[in-house]
Amino acid sequence: MPEVELRFVLNGKPVRAFVKPNLTLLDLLRHDFKLTGTKKGCDRGDCGTCTVLLDEKPVNSCLVLAPKVNGRKVTTIEGLGEPSRLDPLQESFVNFKAVQCGFCSPGMLLSAKALLNENPHPSREEVKRAISGNLCRCTGYTQIIDAILAAAKRSTSR
């Protein structure tokens, strides 16, 4: 199977890759770009651990074939903040203890980021809907929802 050339923006930087047409975006990110913050969970689109933003919309990267990102913008958890300057959502997750084992956190954070980009004043129900594709086995979701609502409130009070 011949490889195809991809050019896209990854975490704000133009990148190029040559891939087999059947390679998933998840495997491209983890193996070719060494961005292991995007987790491999169920590999069926059920758990949300592989969530990334594709043109600012959350997608399960295990279900997206890599060639579909050609000419587009992909954001992974590594593109959300920096170690020296966390994104307000990341700070809020820490403050509300919304991170326990951490496996679901990248997908949760990116789903929340997409929501807040689209709706900076979400209701509790809207937050629940936005993260409904992301499974967490540790927190019971309360801290996660509270963290997202606090980050929304904090960003609008600036």
C-alpha positions as CSV (number, residue, x, y, z in Angstrom):
1,M,0.0,0.0,0.0
2,P,1.6,3.3,-1.1
3,E,2.0,6.1,1.5
4,V,0.3,9.4,1.2
5,E,1.7,12.8,2.1
6,L,0.0,14.8,4.8
7,R,0.5,18.5,5.6
8,F,-1.5,19.9,8.5
9,V,-1.2,22.1,11.6
10,L,-0.4,20.2,14.7
11,N,-0.6,22.2,18.0
12,G,-0.1,25.4,16.1
13,K,2.8,24.3,14.0
14,P,2.8,23.2,10.3
15,V,3.9,19.5,10.0
16,R,4.3,17.0,7.3
17,A,4.1,13.2,7.4
18,F,4.0,10.2,5.0
19,V,1.6,7.6,6.1
20,K,-0.3,4.5,5.0
21,P,-3.9,5.4,4.1
22,N,-5.2,3.1,6.8
23,L,-3.3,4.6,9.7
24,T,-5.4,6.2,12.4
25,L,-4.8,9.7,13.6
26,L,-4.3,8.2,17.1
27,D,-1.4,6.1,15.9
28,L,0.1,8.9,13.8
29,L,0.1,11.2,16.8
30,R,1.5,8.6,19.3
31,H,4.0,6.9,17.0
32,D,5.1,9.3,14.4
33,F,4.9,12.6,16.4
34,K,5.6,11.0,19.9
35,L,2.6,12.8,21.4
36,T,1.6,10.2,24.0
37,G,-0.8,12.5,25.9
38,T,-3.4,11.2,23.5
39,K,-4.3,7.9,25.1
40,K,-5.3,4.6,23.4
41,G,-8.2,3.1,25.3
42,C,-10.9,1.0,23.7
43,D,-9.8,1.7,20.1
44,R,-13.5,1.7,19.1
45,G,-14.6,5.2,19.9
46,D,-16.4,4.3,23.1
47,C,-14.2,5.7,25.9
48,G,-13.0,9.2,24.7
49,T,-9.4,8.8,26.0
50,C,-8.1,9.5,22.5
51,T,-10.1,12.7,22.0
52,V,-8.3,15.5,20.1
53,L,-9.6,18.6,18.5
54,L,-9.9,18.6,14.7
55,D,-10.6,22.1,13.5
56,E,-11.6,22.9,17.1
57,K,-14.1,20.1,17.3
58,P,-13.6,17.0,19.5
59,V,-13.1,13.7,17.7
60,N,-12.1,10.2,18.7
61,S,-8.7,10.0,17.0
62,C,-8.9,6.2,17.0
63,L,-11.8,6.5,14.5
64,V,-10.2,9.1,12.2
65,L,-8.0,8.0,9.4
66,A,-4.8,10.0,9.3
67,P,-5.3,11.2,5.7
68,K,-8.5,13.0,6.8
69,V,-6.4,15.6,8.6
70,N,-4.6,16.8,5.5
71,G,-4.9,20.6,5.3
72,R,-6.6,20.8,8.7
73,K,-5.8,21.8,12.3
74,V,-5.2,19.2,15.0
75,T,-4.8,20.0,18.7
76,T,-3.7,17.5,21.3
77,I,-3.4,17.8,25.0
78,E,0.2,18.9,24.4
79,G,-1.1,21.9,22.6
80,L,-3.5,23.0,25.3
81,G,-1.1,24.7,27.7
82,E,2.6,24.7,28.6
83,P,4.3,23.4,31.8
84,S,5.2,26.9,32.8
85,R,1.7,28.3,31.9
86,L,-1.2,25.9,32.2
87,D,-4.4,26.6,30.3
88,P,-7.1,27.8,32.8
89,L,-8.9,24.5,32.3
90,Q,-5.8,22.6,33.3
91,E,-5.4,24.8,36.4
92,S,-9.0,24.3,37.3
93,F,-8.7,20.5,37.0
94,V,-5.8,20.6,39.4
95,N,-7.6,22.9,41.8
96,F,-10.7,20.8,41.9
97,K,-8.9,17.5,42.1
98,A,-10.5,16.5,38.8
99,V,-7.4,14.4,37.9
100,Q,-6.9,11.1,39.6
101,C,-5.4,8.4,37.5
102,G,-5.2,10.9,34.7
103,F,-6.0,8.5,31.9
104,C,-9.2,10.3,30.8
105,S,-7.9,13.8,31.6
106,P,-6.6,14.7,28.1
107,G,-9.9,13.7,26.4
108,M,-11.9,15.5,29.1
109,L,-9.9,18.6,28.9
110,L,-10.1,18.8,25.1
111,S,-13.8,18.1,25.1
112,A,-14.2,20.9,27.7
113,K,-12.0,23.2,25.7
114,A,-14.1,22.7,22.6
115,L,-17.3,23.5,24.6
116,L,-15.9,26.6,26.2
117,N,-14.6,27.9,22.8
118,E,-18.1,27.5,21.4
119,N,-20.1,28.4,24.6
120,P,-18.1,30.4,27.2
121,H,-21.1,30.3,29.6
122,P,-22.3,26.6,29.7
123,S,-24.9,25.3,32.1
124,R,-24.1,22.2,34.1
125,E,-26.2,20.1,31.7
126,E,-24.3,21.5,28.7
127,V,-21.0,20.5,30.4
128,K,-22.4,17.0,31.0
129,R,-23.4,16.6,27.4
130,A,-20.0,17.9,26.2
131,I,-18.1,15.3,28.2
132,S,-20.6,12.5,27.7
133,G,-18.3,10.7,25.3
134,N,-15.5,10.6,27.8
135,L,-15.5,7.8,30.4
136,C,-13.8,8.3,33.8
137,R,-13.4,5.5,36.3
138,C,-12.0,7.5,39.2
139,T,-13.7,10.8,40.0
140,G,-17.4,10.2,39.6
141,Y,-17.5,13.3,37.2
142,T,-18.5,15.8,39.9
143,Q,-15.0,17.3,40.3
144,I,-14.6,17.4,36.5
145,I,-17.9,19.2,35.9
146,D,-17.2,21.6,38.7
147,A,-13.7,22.3,37.4
148,I,-15.1,23.1,33.9
149,L,-17.7,25.4,35.3
150,A,-15.2,27.1,37.5
151,A,-12.8,27.6,34.5
152,A,-15.7,29.1,32.5
153,K,-16.6,31.4,35.3
154,R,-12.9,32.4,35.8
155,S,-12.3,33.1,32.1
156,T,-15.4,35.4,31.9
157,S,-14.5,37.3,35.1
158,R,-11.1,38.4,33.6
